[in-house]
Amino acid sequence: MSNELKFEYEGMEVSITYDPSTNKVKRTVTESGTEIHSDELTFDKSLVASFDVMSAEEQAKIVTAWGSAGIKTRIEEGQLGSKK
């Protein structure tokens, strides 16, 4: 079971997919139909003290928010997209 979050930010489509079985987060950014960024990260459970006792839904919300925050920062700093 994986969890996905999709949203538009600064004119770009962002997709964050979390796979709890591997604890990996895949992030993809598309601009004007062209993929401009894709990466995969491993979420460090120790960042959240009670992570293992949370429901799967709560865990997915935390991890997808973590992944999207990093991408938003990169877009805002001009590292991704036509602003760069």
The 8 nearest C-alpha neighbors of each residue, nearest first, counted from 0:
[[1, 18, 2, 19, 20, 17, 55, 3],
 [2, 0, 18, 17, 19, 3, 16, 20],
 [1, 3, 17, 16, 59, 18, 0, 4],
 [4, 2, 16, 15, 17, 5, 1, 14],
 [3, 5, 15, 14, 16, 63, 6, 2],
 [6, 4, 14, 13, 15, 3, 7, 12],
 [5, 7, 13, 12, 8, 14, 4, 11],
 [6, 8, 12, 11, 13, 10, 9, 5],
 [7, 9, 11, 10, 12, 6, 13, 71],
 [8, 10, 11, 7, 74, 75, 12, 80],
 [11, 9, 8, 7, 12, 30, 31, 80],
 [12, 10, 30, 8, 7, 9, 29, 13],
 [11, 13, 7, 29, 28, 6, 30, 8],
 [12, 14, 28, 6, 5, 27, 7, 11],
 [13, 15, 5, 27, 26, 4, 28, 16],
 [14, 16, 26, 4, 3, 25, 63, 5],
 [17, 15, 3, 25, 24, 2, 4, 14],
 [18, 16, 24, 2, 1, 23, 19, 3],
 [17, 19, 1, 23, 20, 22, 21, 24],
 [20, 18, 22, 21, 17, 1, 23, 0],
 [19, 21, 18, 22, 0, 23, 1, 17],
 [22, 20, 23, 19, 18, 41, 17, 24],
 [23, 21, 19, 18, 20, 41, 42, 24],
 [24, 22, 41, 21, 40, 18, 17, 42],
 [23, 25, 17, 40, 39, 16, 41, 26],
 [26, 24, 39, 16, 38, 15, 40, 17],
 [27, 25, 15, 38, 37, 14, 39, 24],
 [26, 28, 37, 14, 36, 13, 15, 29],
 [29, 27, 13, 36, 12, 35, 34, 37],
 [30, 28, 34, 12, 33, 35, 11, 32],
 [29, 31, 11, 33, 32, 12, 34, 35],
 [32, 30, 33, 29, 11, 10, 34, 12],
 [33, 31, 30, 29, 34, 12, 11, 35],
 [34, 32, 29, 30, 31, 35, 28, 36],
 [35, 33, 29, 36, 28, 30, 32, 27],
 [36, 34, 29, 28, 33, 30, 37, 80],
 [37, 35, 28, 27, 34, 38, 29, 79],
 [36, 38, 27, 26, 28, 35, 39, 25],
 [39, 37, 26, 25, 40, 27, 36, 24],
 [38, 40, 25, 24, 26, 23, 41, 37],
 [39, 41, 24, 23, 42, 25, 38, 26],
 [40, 42, 23, 22, 24, 43, 39, 21],
 [41, 43, 22, 44, 23, 40, 62, 24],
 [42, 44, 45, 46, 41, 22, 47, 62],
 [45, 43, 46, 47, 42, 50, 51, 48],
 [44, 46, 47, 43, 48, 50, 49, 42],
 [47, 45, 44, 43, 48, 50, 42, 49],
 [48, 46, 50, 45, 49, 44, 43, 51],
 [47, 49, 50, 45, 46, 44, 51, 52],
 [48, 50, 52, 51, 47, 53, 45, 44],
 [51, 49, 47, 53, 52, 48, 44, 58],
 [52, 50, 53, 49, 44, 54, 58, 48],
 [51, 53, 50, 49, 54, 55, 58, 48],
 [54, 52, 50, 51, 57, 58, 55, 49],
 [53, 55, 57, 56, 58, 52, 51, 50],
 [54, 56, 58, 57, 59, 53, 19, 60],
 [55, 57, 59, 54, 58, 60, 53, 2],
 [58, 56, 60, 54, 59, 55, 53, 61],
 [57, 59, 55, 61, 56, 60, 62, 53],
 [60, 58, 56, 62, 57, 61, 63, 55],
 [61, 59, 57, 63, 58, 62, 64, 56],
 [62, 60, 64, 58, 59, 63, 65, 57],
 [61, 63, 65, 59, 64, 60, 66, 58],
 [62, 64, 66, 65, 60, 61, 59, 67],
 [65, 63, 67, 61, 62, 66, 60, 68],
 [66, 64, 62, 68, 63, 67, 61, 69],
 [67, 65, 63, 64, 69, 68, 62, 15],
 [66, 68, 70, 64, 69, 65, 63, 71],
 [69, 67, 71, 65, 70, 66, 64, 72],
 [68, 70, 72, 67, 66, 71, 73, 65],
 [69, 71, 73, 67, 72, 68, 74, 66],
 [72, 70, 68, 74, 73, 69, 67, 75],
 [71, 73, 75, 69, 70, 74, 76, 68],
 [72, 74, 70, 76, 78, 71, 75, 79],
 [75, 73, 79, 77, 71, 76, 72, 78],
 [76, 74, 72, 77, 73, 71, 78, 79],
 [75, 77, 73, 74, 78, 72, 79, 83],
 [78, 76, 83, 74, 82, 75, 79, 73],
 [77, 79, 73, 83, 76, 74, 80, 75],
 [80, 78, 74, 77, 83, 73, 81, 82],
 [79, 81, 82, 83, 74, 30, 78, 77],
 [80, 82, 83, 79, 77, 30, 78, 74],
 [83, 81, 77, 80, 79, 78, 74, 75],
 [82, 77, 81, 78, 80, 79, 76, 74]]
